[in-house]
Amino acid sequence: MVAPIDFIKEKYIEPNNITQDMLCKSLAIGKKTISELYQHKRGFTLHTAKKFAKFFGLKPEFILMKQVEYDLSLDKEEYAFIKPYVEISMEDKKANSAKWILSSINNSISDKELHYSVDDLFHIFSLASTEAKYHYAITTLFKEVSYEDVIKYCELHKIKKSNIKKLYEFYLTTFNAKAIAEYEWLFEEL
């Protein structure tokens, strides 16, 4: 990428035999500033860009944009520690969705050490796990948690419908439960 001063030198300064002294005088800019621009020790500021633009009949935005492009080409900082807002927002939605479901499941369990965790919930859905330790959670999911909350959780976590179906069928057969219209409708397609 070409530095903006090099572009201006090539297009305007050199073809017109303009000296650094002439630039200093015409633009009311110090010799040190012009020298540092030429040596790439500094870039264009708003004021130097406006002065050069006025002198050469350019737009200051053009010079400043060239300066920004040049600076960005030199900058190697990745900022890997910064998570995009979309990711943070999705993580929050996932966490809130899980907490909402878990509050329903854990509500009637008085011993907090027996409460199900976010990881337990994900394990239940992602693996369609019907382990004995998850039976209470599965029962409560279909008895007390709203269908919309379950679907929202599964969509956010990209859980397959077949996993929900497996859990639902386990719930129906193991606990001799009544069919739930919303889930029956959901699985008609499968």
Summary of the structure (lengths in Angstrom):
residues: 190
radius of gyration: 32.7
end to end distance: 55.5
largest distance: 94.1
contacts: 467
relative contact order: 0.07
helix: 68%
strand: 0%
